[in-house]
């Protein structure tokens, strides 16, 4: 009987160690693919359900992607002639983005700004994309104290986005 208990204890410890190592191990690349959008993040991210767009979260960062139809923008009598103009108008609804400067990235335009989210200082990397029919905003965010660690990853992840 004693040998049986030792075997069970060893199995339980092995399973716990495997679970711990899997959950806390190094992140690997993981591509999230939707019908009109894809992004490569890391395996610590999980897709969340949100009717307004695509949302991915890990313990310290969030990625939110959404699109605006060019036709709906035109129907609303809003004159947008470029991706940078869309970016400037889209940023007007974000606290702290008033004076954000839009730059060109590898496959997108982007800007960085700091605001608050639920009273917590939060920094954002906003990436903008354009297709024939839509403008896209992909917003990467984390607490401002973590931003220096995440910013290079945000820029890299933004370069992996494809939109249709």
N, C-alpha and C positions, 0 to 999 in steps of 0.2 A: 504494500500500500504506500509506503514511504517513497518508493521509486516512482510510482504513478503521480504523486503530488509534485515531486521535483520536475517531472516531465511537463506537467500542466503549468507549473510556475515558469519554467523556461520558455514554453510556448507563449504564455501571456506576456512575459517580458520582451520576447522577440517581436511579437505583434505590436506592442506599445512602442518599441524602438523604431520599427518600420513606419508606423503612423507618424511618429514625431519627426523622423528624418524626411518623410515625404512632405509633410506640412511646412517644415521650416527649412527645407533644402534650398539650394540655389534655384532661382527661377529660370525657366527655359522660355524661349520664344513661343508665343501662341497667337495664331491668327483667328480673329473673330470675323466671320463672313455673314453678311446679310444679302438680301436680293439686290440692293443698290449701293452697298457700302461695305468696305472691309478695312481692318486695321490690325497690325501686328503689335501686340503688347507683350507682357510676360505672363507666365502661368499663375501668378498670384492674383490676377484680375478675374472677376466674375461678372457675367452679364446680368444686369438688373432689368426688371420690367418697368417700362415707363412709356406711356402712350404718346409722349411728345417727341420721342426720338430714341436713340440708342445710348445706353448708359452702361459704363463698365467701372467697377470699383475694386480697389485693393484696400489694405488697412489704412493707408495714408494718402491716397490720391484717387481722383475721379476723372473720368473722361466722358464727356457728353457730346453727342453728335446729332445735328439736326439740319434740315434743309428748308429753303424757301423757294417756292416755284417762281420762276421769272415771269410767267404769265399772270400769276396772282399779284405780283408786285406791280406789273404794268397795269392790270385792271384797277388797282388801288391808286392809280395816277401818281406813282412814285417813280421818279426818273433816276434809274441806276444805269450808268454807262460803262462801268468797269468793276472788276472784282474789288479793287481798293475802295471804290465808292460804296459798294455793298458793305465792306468791312467797317468803314466809318459809321455808316447808319446802324449796323447791327450792334456796334459797341455802345451806342447811346443809351441802351437800357441797362448797362452794367456800371455799378458804382466803382469809381476809381479808374475807369477807362476813358475819361473825358479827354485827356491829353495823350492818349496812346498813339504811338507812331507806327504805322503799318509798314512792314518791310517785306521784301521778296525772299522766300525760302526756296528749297529745291523744287518742290512740286506744288507749292502753296504760297500764299501771303500770310503773314503772321504779325502779332504784336504781343507784348507782355504788359501786364498791369497788376496792381494790388488793390484789393477791396476787402470786404468782410463777408463772411458767410455764417449765419447764425451767431453773429457777434464775435467771430474768430477772424483775425487777420489772415487773409487767404490770397495767394498769388496765382495768377493764371497765365497760361500760354494759349492764345487764341489763334487757331489756324483756319484759313479760309480757302475754299476750293470752288471751282466753277465747272459745270457741264453745259451742254447746249440748252438744257431746260431748267436747271436749278443752280442756286448758290448754296453752299454748305458752310456751316460753322462747326468746328470741332474744338471744344473747350477742354483744356487739361488744367486741373487745379489741385492744389494741396495747401496745407498751412504754410504761411510765409516762412516760418522757421525751418521748413523742410525744402523750400524751393531751390536752393543752390544744389541740393542733392538730386532733385528731380528734373531740373531744367534741361540738362543735356539729354535725358531720356525722353522728355516731352518732345524736344526737337527731332530726335531720332524717330520716335513713334509717329510724329506728324508726317514724316517723309514716307512712311509705309502705307498711308491712307490711299485707298482708291475709291472713287465715286463714279456712279453711272447715272 
